[in-house]
């Protein structure tokens, strides 16, 4: 079989190095977690309006661009404050609810996926988050991250919206117990006060380890996140 595949393949890629580490980590996650997921659509009109204003202010004052992921990090951290069971890790038979909210952000490389961690994200301003993401993405691409910068996460966000993906169901970054997949923003018809309006809508998909908590806490977290994003500046 391998000889035949060698003959017909246009390229053979060895599963080694960082790709092998990622493969082993993800395989372990799928084999050991009781993975479940729920999704919710969010009207991003208020969040988008706020984002455009604050992003302009941050860029003018610091020269750094705030992206939508930064806004989502802040909103998720706020929601985690209200639902701390999602800010947990599960090791063996113990669930550790962590006091610090350390949000990992998945950053894709050509042949790898790295998850740098924003520590105490709930206590950071949007300008501080923007600065961190700008610096960390550069250092990820330079392969300059230290092990400490990719460890200690309590919750992860992965955003493929820029590629036009509607919804994704990511694999949990164990030992964390939950991960948020973010889809692209689309202009969609919605009913507002009995009338049809066109609004920017995204789909959030929360995947979690059912061993750590049930569907109700997961659903309440998503509801809180939706409320925060739809409220805009008053909640952020």
C-alpha angles and dihedrals in degrees: 000000000000092000090053092048091049088054098050100034118101090206137008117210120194114225097228143112116028092347090059091049091051091047092051092047094050093044090052090051094052092046098048107034131076092225120201132164143197131183138205136187117232129201103226099187097110093038091049093049090049091045093054092052098044094040090056091048092049093047093048093048100038107014089236123124118228110215128200091257088064090055090049091050090055093046093047091049090053091050091048089056087061095043107035095170087076089055092070144106127218120215120173105315099339130091112206114201103205123219095209118069104222111177119199119208118204112230118189123220126185094272104005146049121226126189112202114190128233104208120214089003091169090063095049126094120233089253090055091048091049091051092048094049093046092052097041096048089053091049092046090056090047089052087236103130121123121225089250091061093059097040135077098043120157100185134013135214124198118186123192095160093114088066093055095253110158097203138349134194105210127196115255114259096230137244081034114087101217143033131186121220115201123203130199126287113249133181103245137170114253134171112248118179090340095310131100114247133175109238136170104257131187130185118227118199119194118199118190144170106258090204090070100045141347134250096273096065089044092051093046090052091053091047090052091047090050091050092049094050094043092049092055119190096005091066100034 
